[in-house]
Amino acid sequence: MSTTPLAWFKSSYSGSSGDDCVEVATCPSTVHVRDSKLDESPQLALAPASWTRFLAYAVRG
C-alpha cells in the first residue's frame, strides 16, 4: 500500500463559486472521487473502466 498523498483536481464541471466541487485523483488502478466542501469527505474508489462508463453516461445525460 502506498503512502504517497493523492493529487486532487477540481472537476471542470464544478461551479465557479466553489460550493459545488467534485475532486478527482487518479492512480494507475483506481480513480478516487470526493466532495471538496466536506473536511472529512468520504471517497469513492473506482476502477478506471467504471469511471469511464460513469463519465460516458454523465455526458449523455
Sequence and secondary structure as in RCSB ss.txt:
>XXXX:A:sequence
MSTTPLAWFKSSYSGSSGDDCVEVATCPSTVHVRDSKLDESPQLALAPASWTRFLAYAVRG
>XXXX:A:secstr
        EE TTS TTSSS EEEEE SS EEEEETTSTT  EEEE HHHHHHHHHHHHH 
